[in-house]
Amino acid sequence: MAEESGNYPTTIGADAVFKGELKFEKGVRLLGRFEGEISSTGDLLVADGAALQGNVKAGAIRIDGTVTGNIDAGTKVSLTSSARLEGDVQAQRLEVAEGAVLIGRCVVGVNGKGGAVKEATKPTGAVVPSKNREPVMAGKK
């Protein structure tokens, strides 16, 4: 992902409010508010205090602020401790810091499809849903 220190050639300022469609090739740092669709091969940083409402498709996505919408990252989604995401996530990698809020479904794996990822093993004592959707203890019948 682009470093905060300078690989975001475009910054949408804290006092800016945009609505519409945003397309870019390099990194963008969102400090203000954006409502609409974002499509890019570049990286996106939604800064602490920033708000994004809409679907996003980008290279790597770091969320420090608030996003309401679905996220599709070419490589990685990072949710920092101040992040709030309400929407589905599709990515090769997902990093969620303690304190982050994620309300939605996740598909994580190669190309965000999960196809090349082996079925995860369930740790003993973990609560897993059964076929009838009632929680059961793993390893117990």
N, C-alpha and C positions, 0 to 999 in steps of 0.2 A: 504494500500500500504506500502511497505517496506520503512522505514525511510532512508533519505539520510545519516544519521550519521553512519550507519554501517551494515544495513541488505542487502547490495549488496555484496555478497562474490566475485563476478566477476566484474572486471572493464576492459573495452577495452579503452586503453589510447588514449590521444588526438593526438598522432603522429601515431596511428595505422590505417591501411586501410585493411579491410577484405572483401572478396567476397565469397559467398557460402550460406550454410545453417547453422543456429545456433539454437541449442536446449539446454535448461537448465531447472533445477527444482527450483532454488532459484533466487533471484534478480540479475539483470545485469545492470550495469551503462555503457552507451555508451558515451564516451568522444570524440571518433574519428569518422571514417567513416565506414559504413557497407552497402554493396550491396548484396541483396539476400533475403531469406526467414527466418523468425524467428518464432519458435513454442515453446511455453512454458506454464507451469502452474504457473510459477513464475512471478515476477513483472519486468517491464522494465522502465528504466529512460534514455531518450535521452536528454543529457545535452545541455546547451546553447553552441553553436558553433559546436555541433555534427551534422552529417547528416546521415540519413538512407534512402536508396532507396530499396523498396521492401515491400511485405506484411507481416503483423505481427499478430500473435495470441498469446496472453499472458494473465496473470491474471489481473493486473492493469497496466496501461501505463501512464506515465507522460512524456509530451513532453515540453522541454524547447528550443530545437533546431529545426531542419528541418527534416520532414518526407515526402517522396513522395511514396505513396502506401496505400493500404487499411489496416485498423486497426480493429481487432476483439478482444475486451477485455472481459474477464470473469466477471470482476466487474466494473471497472471504467476507463475512459479516462480523463486525466487532461491536458488542454492546458494552459500553463502559458503565461504571457504577451509577452514573446520573442518567442513563438512557431509559427511555420508555418507548416501546414499539408495540403497536396494536395492529397486527397483520401477519400474514404468512411469510415464511422465510424459505428461500431456496438458494443454496450455496454449496461450494465444495467444502468450506470450513466455517464453523460458527464458534465464536468466542463470546461467552457471557460472563461478565464480572459480577461479583457479589453486589447486590443492591439494584441491579438492572431489572427492569420489568419487561416481560415478553408475554403478550397475550396473542396467541395464534398457533398455527401449525408449522412444523419445520421439516424440510427435506434436506438432508446433509449427506454429501458424498461426492464422488467423481462427477463433475459437471452439475452438481446439485441434484442429480437424479437418484443417487443412492444405489444405482445399479451395480457398481463394482465393489460396494461395501458389503462385507460379510455380515450376517445377522449378528447383532450384538448379543453378547452373553449377559444373562441376568444374574446379578450377585445374589447369593443366598440371603434370604430374609427381605428381599426387596418386594414391594407391592407392585404387582403387574395385573393388567386387566385380563379377565378370562374371556372366553368367547361370548358369554352372555353379559359382558361389560360390568360384572361385579368384581370389585377388587379381591384378590386372593394373595396369600403369601407364597412367594416362589419356593419351590421345593416341598410344599405341603399340599395334600389333597383333601 
